[in-house]
Amino acid sequence: MNRMEHNPQLTSSEVAAMWGAYMQNSMAHCIVQHFAKVNEDTTMTEIINDALSNCKFVVDQVKTLFEKDKHALPIGFTQEDVNLKAGRVYSDLFALRYIKYMASAGTVASAAFLEVLARNDVRELFSKTSEKFMKLYNDSCDLLLKKGTFVRSPTIPPMEKAEYLQDESFLSSLIGRHRPLTAVELAHISKNTETNSIGRTFLAGFSQTAQSPEVRKYMERGSEIAAKHETVFREILIKDGVPLPSTWDSAISQSIDPPFSDKLMMFQTNSLDAISVGGYGTAIGASLRKDLGGHYTRLVTEILQYANDGIKIMINNRWMEQPPQNVDREALRNRSD
């Protein structure tokens, strides 16, 4: 067998998966390095080290595969994007919640990409990545539960019997009285509330440590948007008589010494925006109450506008890497010889 039969050219899906994984994990490695440096909670040491090891594993493996196929490696994020001499901005508890959140996102992304990966070596990479991040997620959950700080979703009474719907009133209307929330709708509201809480805390810290006034203003705006979205979700629960879960809030110090570069903070914010858009989109498909669909549609429009403004800032500052793309054949045809 020749080389092509053993190792065919990377497909666009495989390139996209590895490019995105490299960007996300090189960024997360910088963030967790800072958390490791300021951490005072010895019960978190192993989890922090595992998070660092997972990120490094992905970055190193993608680098090996890209170099083998003579594919340009992303710039990503390096030691230039983290200041390990900077003081604490976030609490150790927030660091643990971030690792849990990061591990969950890594597991979901890896599993989602597996469906479109053909090459054995690339599938092996993302299978191992999913396995590693799933273990990290479970370990983070266990520690949060042990500390009594795991924020659970709202509870509902046990269902007495299974039955079919009788009429279309179950869908409710955009206004007026609504039927009670389903367990699935509650799950999405809880997940999206958590995402906004993490984003609000992250961006509040970014807003006081960013070096660029433009970035500080952008982060402040983002923190306000996240707080507003949290309020919308909490008001839905209150109107439905659902007990509110405990808050995801974490303390932020008064430090203005930036642990991360403005470039990294903008990229992390953009990643949170993308996760929120995806979460809201999934919730729209799973929410049968029409008022919920209206809320999600309105909120996702606001996030998309915010994200678009952030991309403009990144492009203007040359912080946004161009992702791999197909050949622009029109440009080749119209070139001047």
Contacts in CASP RR format, 6 or more apart in sequence:
PFRMAT RR
TARGET T0000
AUTHOR 0000-0000-0000
METHOD contacts of the structure
MODEL  1
MNRMEHNPQLTSSEVAAMWGAYMQNSMAHCIVQHFAKVNEDTTMTEIIND
ALSNCKFVVDQVKTLFEKDKHALPIGFTQEDVNLKAGRVYSDLFALRYIK
YMASAGTVASAAFLEVLARNDVRELFSKTSEKFMKLYNDSCDLLLKKGTF
VRSPTIPPMEKAEYLQDESFLSSLIGRHRPLTAVELAHISKNTETNSIGR
TFLAGFSQTAQSPEVRKYMERGSEIAAKHETVFREILIKDGVPLPSTWDS
AISQSIDPPFSDKLMMFQTNSLDAISVGGYGTAIGASLRKDLGGHYTRLV
TEILQYANDGIKIMINNRWMEQPPQNVDREALRNRSD
7 68 0 8 1.000
7 69 0 8 1.000
7 119 0 8 1.000
7 121 0 8 1.000
8 118 0 8 1.000
8 119 0 8 1.000
9 69 0 8 1.000
10 18 0 8 1.000
10 65 0 8 1.000
10 69 0 8 1.000
10 71 0 8 1.000
10 119 0 8 1.000
10 122 0 8 1.000
11 116 0 8 1.000
11 117 0 8 1.000
11 118 0 8 1.000
11 119 0 8 1.000
12 324 0 8 1.000
12 326 0 8 1.000
13 113 0 8 1.000
13 116 0 8 1.000
13 117 0 8 1.000
13 118 0 8 1.000
14 116 0 8 1.000
14 117 0 8 1.000
14 118 0 8 1.000
14 119 0 8 1.000
14 122 0 8 1.000
15 71 0 8 1.000
15 324 0 8 1.000
16 323 0 8 1.000
16 324 0 8 1.000
17 113 0 8 1.000
17 116 0 8 1.000
17 117 0 8 1.000
17 122 0 8 1.000
17 126 0 8 1.000
18 62 0 8 1.000
18 65 0 8 1.000
18 66 0 8 1.000
18 122 0 8 1.000
18 125 0 8 1.000
19 62 0 8 1.000
19 74 0 8 1.000
19 323 0 8 1.000
19 324 0 8 1.000
20 74 0 8 1.000
20 323 0 8 1.000
21 58 0 8 1.000
21 62 0 8 1.000
21 109 0 8 1.000
21 110 0 8 1.000
21 126 0 8 1.000
21 129 0 8 1.000
22 58 0 8 1.000
22 59 0 8 1.000
22 62 0 8 1.000
22 63 0 8 1.000
22 66 0 8 1.000
22 73 0 8 1.000
22 74 0 8 1.000
22 76 0 8 1.000
23 74 0 8 1.000
23 76 0 8 1.000
23 77 0 8 1.000
23 267 0 8 1.000
23 321 0 8 1.000
24 105 0 8 1.000
24 106 0 8 1.000
24 109 0 8 1.000
24 271 0 8 1.000
25 54 0 8 1.000
25 55 0 8 1.000
25 56 0 8 1.000
25 58 0 8 1.000
25 59 0 8 1.000
26 55 0 8 1.000
26 59 0 8 1.000
26 74 0 8 1.000
26 76 0 8 1.000
26 77 0 8 1.000
26 78 0 8 1.000
27 76 0 8 1.000
27 77 0 8 1.000
27 81 0 8 1.000
27 264 0 8 1.000
27 267 0 8 1.000
27 268 0 8 1.000
27 271 0 8 1.000
28 51 0 8 1.000
28 55 0 8 1.000
28 102 0 8 1.000
29 52 0 8 1.000
29 55 0 8 1.000
29 56 0 8 1.000
29 59 0 8 1.000
29 77 0 8 1.000
30 77 0 8 1.000
30 78 0 8 1.000
30 79 0 8 1.000
30 81 0 8 1.000
30 82 0 8 1.000
30 260 0 8 1.000
30 264 0 8 1.000
31 82 0 8 1.000
31 98 0 8 1.000
31 260 0 8 1.000
31 264 0 8 1.000
31 268 0 8 1.000
32 48 0 8 1.000
32 51 0 8 1.000
32 52 0 8 1.000
32 55 0 8 1.000
32 95 0 8 1.000
32 99 0 8 1.000
32 102 0 8 1.000
33 52 0 8 1.000
33 82 0 8 1.000
33 84 0 8 1.000
34 82 0 8 1.000
34 83 0 8 1.000
34 84 0 8 1.000
34 86 0 8 1.000
34 259 0 8 1.000
34 260 0 8 1.000
35 48 0 8 1.000
35 90 0 8 1.000
35 92 0 8 1.000
35 95 0 8 1.000
35 98 0 8 1.000
35 99 0 8 1.000
36 48 0 8 1.000
36 49 0 8 1.000
36 52 0 8 1.000
37 84 0 8 1.000
38 87 0 8 1.000
38 88 0 8 1.000
38 92 0 8 1.000
39 45 0 8 1.000
39 48 0 8 1.000
39 92 0 8 1.000
39 95 0 8 1.000
40 92 0 8 1.000
41 92 0 8 1.000
41 96 0 8 1.000
43 143 0 8 1.000
43 146 0 8 1.000
43 147 0 8 1.000
44 92 0 8 1.000
44 95 0 8 1.000
44 96 0 8 1.000
44 143 0 8 1.000
46 139 0 8 1.000
47 96 0 8 1.000
47 99 0 8 1.000
47 136 0 8 1.000
47 139 0 8 1.000
47 140 0 8 1.000
47 143 0 8 1.000
48 95 0 8 1.000
48 99 0 8 1.000
50 135 0 8 1.000
50 136 0 8 1.000
50 139 0 8 1.000
51 99 0 8 1.000
51 102 0 8 1.000
51 103 0 8 1.000
51 136 0 8 1.000
54 103 0 8 1.000
54 129 0 8 1.000
54 132 0 8 1.000
54 133 0 8 1.000
54 136 0 8 1.000
57 128 0 8 1.000
57 129 0 8 1.000
57 132 0 8 1.000
58 125 0 8 1.000
58 129 0 8 1.000
61 125 0 8 1.000
62 73 0 8 1.000
62 125 0 8 1.000
63 73 0 8 1.000
65 71 0 8 1.000
65 121 0 8 1.000
65 122 0 8 1.000
65 125 0 8 1.000
66 72 0 8 1.000
66 73 0 8 1.000
67 73 0 8 1.000
71 324 0 8 1.000
74 321 0 8 1.000
75 321 0 8 1.000
76 321 0 8 1.000
77 261 0 8 1.000
77 263 0 8 1.000
77 264 0 8 1.000
77 267 0 8 1.000
80 261 0 8 1.000
81 260 0 8 1.000
81 261 0 8 1.000
81 263 0 8 1.000
81 264 0 8 1.000
82 259 0 8 1.000
82 260 0 8 1.000
82 261 0 8 1.000
82 264 0 8 1.000
83 257 0 8 1.000
83 258 0 8 1.000
83 259 0 8 1.000
83 260 0 8 1.000
84 259 0 8 1.000
86 209 0 8 1.000
86 255 0 8 1.000
86 257 0 8 1.000
86 258 0 8 1.000
86 259 0 8 1.000
87 253 0 8 1.000
87 255 0 8 1.000
87 257 0 8 1.000
87 259 0 8 1.000
88 253 0 8 1.000
88 255 0 8 1.000
89 205 0 8 1.000
89 208 0 8 1.000
89 209 0 8 1.000
89 252 0 8 1.000
89 253 0 8 1.000
89 255 0 8 1.000
89 259 0 8 1.000
90 98 0 8 1.000
90 201 0 8 1.000
90 202 0 8 1.000
90 205 0 8 1.000
90 250 0 8 1.000
90 251 0 8 1.000
90 252 0 8 1.000
90 253 0 8 1.000
91 250 0 8 1.000
91 251 0 8 1.000
91 252 0 8 1.000
93 147 0 8 1.000
93 149 0 8 1.000
93 250 0 8 1.000
94 201 0 8 1.000
94 250 0 8 1.000
94 251 0 8 1.000
96 140 0 8 1.000
96 143 0 8 1.000
96 144 0 8 1.000
96 149 0 8 1.000
97 144 0 8 1.000
97 198 0 8 1.000
97 248 0 8 1.000
97 250 0 8 1.000
98 198 0 8 1.000
98 202 0 8 1.000
99 136 0 8 1.000
99 140 0 8 1.000
100 137 0 8 1.000
100 140 0 8 1.000
100 141 0 8 1.000
100 144 0 8 1.000
101 194 0 8 1.000
101 195 0 8 1.000
101 198 0 8 1.000
102 133 0 8 1.000
103 133 0 8 1.000
103 134 0 8 1.000
103 136 0 8 1.000
103 137 0 8 1.000
103 140 0 8 1.000
104 133 0 8 1.000
104 137 0 8 1.000
105 275 0 8 1.000
106 129 0 8 1.000
106 130 0 8 1.000
106 133 0 8 1.000
107 130 0 8 1.000
107 133 0 8 1.000
107 134 0 8 1.000
107 137 0 8 1.000
110 126 0 8 1.000
110 127 0 8 1.000
110 129 0 8 1.000
110 130 0 8 1.000
110 133 0 8 1.000
111 126 0 8 1.000
111 130 0 8 1.000
113 126 0 8 1.000
114 123 0 8 1.000
114 126 0 8 1.000
114 127 0 8 1.000
114 130 0 8 1.000
117 123 0 8 1.000
117 126 0 8 1.000
141 150 0 8 1.000
144 150 0 8 1.000
151 194 0 8 1.000
151 245 0 8 1.000
151 246 0 8 1.000
151 247 0 8 1.000
151 248 0 8 1.000
152 245 0 8 1.000
153 186 0 8 1.000
153 187 0 8 1.000
153 190 0 8 1.000
153 245 0 8 1.000
154 186 0 8 1.000
154 190 0 8 1.000
154 237 0 8 1.000
154 242 0 8 1.000
154 243 0 8 1.000
154 244 0 8 1.000
154 245 0 8 1.000
155 243 0 8 1.000
156 183 0 8 1.000
156 186 0 8 1.000
156 242 0 8 1.000
169 179 0 8 1.000
170 179 0 8 1.000
170 288 0 8 1.000
171 288 0 8 1.000
171 289 0 8 1.000
171 290 0 8 1.000
172 178 0 8 1.000
172 179 0 8 1.000
172 289 0 8 1.000
172 290 0 8 1.000
172 291 0 8 1.000
173 290 0 8 1.000
173 291 0 8 1.000
174 290 0 8 1.000
174 291 0 8 1.000
174 294 0 8 1.000
175 291 0 8 1.000
178 240 0 8 1.000
178 289 0 8 1.000
178 291 0 8 1.000
179 289 0 8 1.000
180 240 0 8 1.000
181 189 0 8 1.000
181 236 0 8 1.000
181 237 0 8 1.000
181 240 0 8 1.000
181 242 0 8 1.000
181 289 0 8 1.000
182 288 0 8 1.000
184 286 0 8 1.000
184 287 0 8 1.000
185 283 0 8 1.000
185 286 0 8 1.000
185 287 0 8 1.000
185 288 0 8 1.000
185 289 0 8 1.000
185 292 0 8 1.000
186 237 0 8 1.000
186 242 0 8 1.000
188 279 0 8 1.000
188 282 0 8 1.000
188 283 0 8 1.000
188 286 0 8 1.000
188 287 0 8 1.000
189 233 0 8 1.000
189 236 0 8 1.000
189 237 0 8 1.000
189 283 0 8 1.000
190 245 0 8 1.000
191 279 0 8 1.000
191 283 0 8 1.000
192 229 0 8 1.000
192 233 0 8 1.000
192 276 0 8 1.000
192 279 0 8 1.000
192 280 0 8 1.000
192 283 0 8 1.000
193 230 0 8 1.000
193 233 0 8 1.000
193 234 0 8 1.000
193 245 0 8 1.000
193 248 0 8 1.000
194 248 0 8 1.000
195 272 0 8 1.000
195 275 0 8 1.000
195 276 0 8 1.000
195 279 0 8 1.000
196 226 0 8 1.000
196 227 0 8 1.000
196 229 0 8 1.000
196 230 0 8 1.000
196 233 0 8 1.000
196 276 0 8 1.000
197 226 0 8 1.000
197 230 0 8 1.000
197 247 0 8 1.000
197 248 0 8 1.000
197 249 0 8 1.000
198 248 0 8 1.000
198 272 0 8 1.000
199 223 0 8 1.000
199 226 0 8 1.000
199 272 0 8 1.000
200 222 0 8 1.000
200 223 0 8 1.000
200 226 0 8 1.000
200 227 0 8 1.000
200 230 0 8 1.000
201 248 0 8 1.000
201 249 0 8 1.000
201 250 0 8 1.000
201 252 0 8 1.000
202 268 0 8 1.000
202 269 0 8 1.000
202 272 0 8 1.000
203 219 0 8 1.000
203 220 0 8 1.000
203 222 0 8 1.000
203 223 0 8 1.000
203 226 0 8 1.000
203 269 0 8 1.000
204 219 0 8 1.000
204 223 0 8 1.000
204 252 0 8 1.000
205 219 0 8 1.000
205 252 0 8 1.000
206 215 0 8 1.000
206 216 0 8 1.000
206 219 0 8 1.000
206 260 0 8 1.000
206 265 0 8 1.000
206 268 0 8 1.000
206 269 0 8 1.000
207 216 0 8 1.000
207 217 0 8 1.000
207 219 0 8 1.000
207 220 0 8 1.000
207 223 0 8 1.000
208 216 0 8 1.000
208 252 0 8 1.000
208 254 0 8 1.000
208 255 0 8 1.000
208 256 0 8 1.000
209 255 0 8 1.000
209 256 0 8 1.000
209 257 0 8 1.000
209 258 0 8 1.000
209 259 0 8 1.000
209 260 0 8 1.000
209 265 0 8 1.000
210 216 0 8 1.000
210 219 0 8 1.000
210 258 0 8 1.000
210 262 0 8 1.000
210 265 0 8 1.000
211 258 0 8 1.000
211 262 0 8 1.000
212 262 0 8 1.000
212 317 0 8 1.000
214 313 0 8 1.000
215 262 0 8 1.000
215 265 0 8 1.000
215 266 0 8 1.000
215 313 0 8 1.000
218 266 0 8 1.000
218 269 0 8 1.000
218 309 0 8 1.000
218 310 0 8 1.000
218 313 0 8 1.000
219 265 0 8 1.000
219 269 0 8 1.000
221 306 0 8 1.000
222 269 0 8 1.000
222 306 0 8 1.000
225 302 0 8 1.000
225 303 0 8 1.000
225 306 0 8 1.000
229 299 0 8 1.000
229 302 0 8 1.000
232 295 0 8 1.000
232 299 0 8 1.000
234 244 0 8 1.000
236 292 0 8 1.000
236 295 0 8 1.000
237 243 0 8 1.000
237 244 0 8 1.000
238 244 0 8 1.000
260 268 0 8 1.000
262 317 0 8 1.000
262 319 0 8 1.000
263 314 0 8 1.000
263 317 0 8 1.000
263 319 0 8 1.000
266 310 0 8 1.000
266 313 0 8 1.000
266 314 0 8 1.000
266 317 0 8 1.000
266 319 0 8 1.000
267 314 0 8 1.000
267 319 0 8 1.000
267 320 0 8 1.000
269 310 0 8 1.000
270 307 0 8 1.000
270 310 0 8 1.000
270 311 0 8 1.000
270 314 0 8 1.000
273 303 0 8 1.000
273 306 0 8 1.000
273 307 0 8 1.000
274 307 0 8 1.000
276 300 0 8 1.000
276 303 0 8 1.000
277 300 0 8 1.000
277 303 0 8 1.000
277 304 0 8 1.000
277 307 0 8 1.000
280 296 0 8 1.000
280 299 0 8 1.000
280 300 0 8 1.000
280 303 0 8 1.000
281 296 0 8 1.000
281 300 0 8 1.000
283 292 0 8 1.000
283 293 0 8 1.000
283 296 0 8 1.000
284 292 0 8 1.000
284 293 0 8 1.000
284 296 0 8 1.000
284 297 0 8 1.000
284 300 0 8 1.000
287 293 0 8 1.000
287 296 0 8 1.000
311 320 0 8 1.000
313 319 0 8 1.000
314 320 0 8 1.000
END
